Amino acid sequence: MAELRRFPAFFFRTGAGREPVREWLRSLPKEDRGVIGNDLQRLEYRWPVGMPLSRSLGEGLHELRSNLPGGRTARVLFFAAAGQLILVGGFIKKTRETPKVELELARARKRVWEIGHG
């Protein structure tokens, strides 16, 4: 049997030491955190993986797609680098399109990470 290869997920950390995605997750109800946590674990052990769990947003950015209770949808934005997944954004989806402000913020955090680890 093939050995599972894990791509561990890490939270993006700001220069001030904050972890915005971790903070967002902690603000959610326990049931929502459980669903997203299970999906993150699946992502870590199945990466790279496509729909319906994950989808590319271009420029190396991807989204984890979690279906929450009550018909709600959560997205965690991330990118893969150096054998790991870096979580750079998270939000509850309210519209069909991914909000531009969330994409811009995730891309900016990705650039910051790349500068610090490049």
TORKOL-4160 file (C-alpha; in steps of 0.2 Angstrom, whole numbers, padded with zeros to 4 digits, m for minus):
118
<pt num="1" X="0000" Y="0000" Z="0000"/>
<pt num="2" X="0007" Y="0017" Z="m0004"/>
<pt num="3" X="0012" Y="0029" Z="0010"/>
<pt num="4" X="0001" Y="0044" Z="0012"/>
<pt num="5" X="0010" Y="0060" Z="0009"/>
<pt num="6" X="0004" Y="0075" Z="0019"/>
<pt num="7" X="0005" Y="0093" Z="0014"/>
<pt num="8" X="0003" Y="0101" Z="0031"/>
<pt num="9" X="m0007" Y="0117" Z="0032"/>
<pt num="10" X="0000" Y="0132" Z="0040"/>
<pt num="11" X="m0008" Y="0149" Z="0044"/>
<pt num="12" X="m0001" Y="0164" Z="0036"/>
<pt num="13" X="0006" Y="0175" Z="0050"/>
<pt num="14" X="0007" Y="0194" Z="0048"/>
<pt num="15" X="0023" Y="0204" Z="0053"/>
<pt num="16" X="0014" Y="0208" Z="0070"/>
<pt num="17" X="0012" Y="0189" Z="0073"/>
<pt num="18" X="m0007" Y="0188" Z="0070"/>
<pt num="19" X="m0015" Y="0173" Z="0061"/>
<pt num="20" X="m0030" Y="0180" Z="0052"/>
<pt num="21" X="m0037" Y="0164" Z="0046"/>
<pt num="22" X="m0035" Y="0156" Z="0063"/>
<pt num="23" X="m0044" Y="0171" Z="0071"/>
<pt num="24" X="m0058" Y="0169" Z="0058"/>
<pt num="25" X="m0060" Y="0151" Z="0061"/>
<pt num="26" X="m0061" Y="0153" Z="0080"/>
<pt num="27" X="m0075" Y="0166" Z="0077"/>
<pt num="28" X="m0086" Y="0153" Z="0069"/>
<pt num="29" X="m0098" Y="0141" Z="0078"/>
<pt num="30" X="m0090" Y="0124" Z="0084"/>
<pt num="31" X="m0100" Y="0114" Z="0071"/>
<pt num="32" X="m0094" Y="0125" Z="0057"/>
<pt num="33" X="m0076" Y="0124" Z="0063"/>
<pt num="34" X="m0078" Y="0105" Z="0063"/>
<pt num="35" X="m0083" Y="0104" Z="0045"/>
<pt num="36" X="m0069" Y="0116" Z="0039"/>
<pt num="37" X="m0056" Y="0106" Z="0050"/>
<pt num="38" X="m0062" Y="0090" Z="0042"/>
<pt num="39" X="m0060" Y="0097" Z="0025"/>
<pt num="40" X="m0043" Y="0104" Z="0028"/>
<pt num="41" X="m0037" Y="0087" Z="0034"/>
<pt num="42" X="m0044" Y="0079" Z="0018"/>
<pt num="43" X="m0035" Y="0093" Z="0008"/>
<pt num="44" X="m0018" Y="0090" Z="0017"/>
<pt num="45" X="m0018" Y="0071" Z="0013"/>
<pt num="46" X="m0025" Y="0072" Z="m0004"/>
<pt num="47" X="m0016" Y="0087" Z="m0011"/>
<pt num="48" X="m0017" Y="0091" Z="m0026"/>
<pt num="49" X="m0035" Y="0088" Z="m0027"/>
<pt num="50" X="m0049" Y="0097" Z="m0038"/>
<pt num="51" X="m0067" Y="0099" Z="m0037"/>
<pt num="52" X="m0078" Y="0098" Z="m0027"/>
<pt num="53" X="m0066" Y="0100" Z="m0012"/>
<pt num="54" X="m0054" Y="0112" Z="m0020"/>
<pt num="55" X="m0053" Y="0124" Z="m0035"/>
<pt num="56" X="m0039" Y="0135" Z="m0043"/>
<pt num="57" X="m0042" Y="0153" Z="m0043"/>
<pt num="58" X="m0027" Y="0157" Z="m0054"/>
<pt num="59" X="m0009" Y="0164" Z="m0050"/>
<pt num="60" X="m0006" Y="0149" Z="m0038"/>
<pt num="61" X="m0021" Y="0153" Z="m0027"/>
<pt num="62" X="m0034" Y="0140" Z="m0023"/>
<pt num="63" X="m0050" Y="0139" Z="m0013"/>
<pt num="64" X="m0055" Y="0125" Z="m0001"/>
<pt num="65" X="m0074" Y="0123" Z="m0003"/>
<pt num="66" X="m0084" Y="0118" Z="0013"/>
<pt num="67" X="m0102" Y="0116" Z="0014"/>
<pt num="68" X="m0109" Y="0121" Z="0031"/>
<pt num="69" X="m0125" Y="0117" Z="0040"/>
<pt num="70" X="m0140" Y="0127" Z="0034"/>
<pt num="71" X="m0135" Y="0128" Z="0016"/>
<pt num="72" X="m0120" Y="0140" Z="0020"/>
<pt num="73" X="m0104" Y="0139" Z="0011"/>
<pt num="74" X="m0086" Y="0143" Z="0018"/>
<pt num="75" X="m0070" Y="0146" Z="0008"/>
<pt num="76" X="m0052" Y="0145" Z="0014"/>
<pt num="77" X="m0040" Y="0153" Z="0002"/>
<pt num="78" X="m0023" Y="0145" Z="0001"/>
<pt num="79" X="m0008" Y="0141" Z="m0010"/>
<pt num="80" X="0005" Y="0127" Z="m0010"/>
<pt num="81" X="0023" Y="0130" Z="m0008"/>
<pt num="82" X="0038" Y="0120" Z="m0001"/>
<pt num="83" X="0028" Y="0105" Z="0002"/>
<pt num="84" X="0015" Y="0114" Z="0013"/>
<pt num="85" X="m0002" Y="0123" Z="0011"/>
<pt num="86" X="m0002" Y="0141" Z="0017"/>
<pt num="87" X="m0019" Y="0147" Z="0022"/>
<pt num="88" X="m0021" Y="0166" Z="0018"/>
<pt num="89" X="m0040" Y="0169" Z="0018"/>
<pt num="90" X="m0056" Y="0163" Z="0024"/>
<pt num="91" X="m0074" Y="0169" Z="0023"/>
<pt num="92" X="m0092" Y="0164" Z="0022"/>
<pt num="93" X="m0098" Y="0165" Z="0004"/>
<pt num="94" X="m0113" Y="0176" Z="0002"/>
<pt num="95" X="m0113" Y="0178" Z="m0017"/>
<pt num="96" X="m0110" Y="0167" Z="m0032"/>
<pt num="97" X="m0093" Y="0176" Z="m0036"/>
<pt num="98" X="m0078" Y="0176" Z="m0024"/>
<pt num="99" X="m0077" Y="0194" Z="m0017"/>
<pt num="100" X="m0063" Y="0204" Z="m0026"/>
<pt num="101" X="m0058" Y="0211" Z="m0009"/>
<pt num="102" X="m0055" Y="0193" Z="m0002"/>
<pt num="103" X="m0045" Y="0188" Z="m0018"/>
<pt num="104" X="m0034" Y="0204" Z="m0017"/>
<pt num="105" X="m0031" Y="0201" Z="0001"/>
<pt num="106" X="m0026" Y="0183" Z="m0001"/>
<pt num="107" X="m0014" Y="0188" Z="m0016"/>
<pt num="108" X="m0006" Y="0201" Z="m0005"/>
<pt num="109" X="m0003" Y="0189" Z="0009"/>
<pt num="110" X="0004" Y="0176" Z="m0003"/>
<pt num="111" X="0016" Y="0190" Z="m0010"/>
<pt num="112" X="0021" Y="0194" Z="0008"/>
<pt num="113" X="0024" Y="0176" Z="0012"/>
<pt num="114" X="0034" Y="0173" Z="m0004"/>
<pt num="115" X="0046" Y="0188" Z="0000"/>
<pt num="116" X="0049" Y="0182" Z="0017"/>
<pt num="117" X="0052" Y="0164" Z="0011"/>
<pt num="118" X="0059" Y="0166" Z="m0006"/>
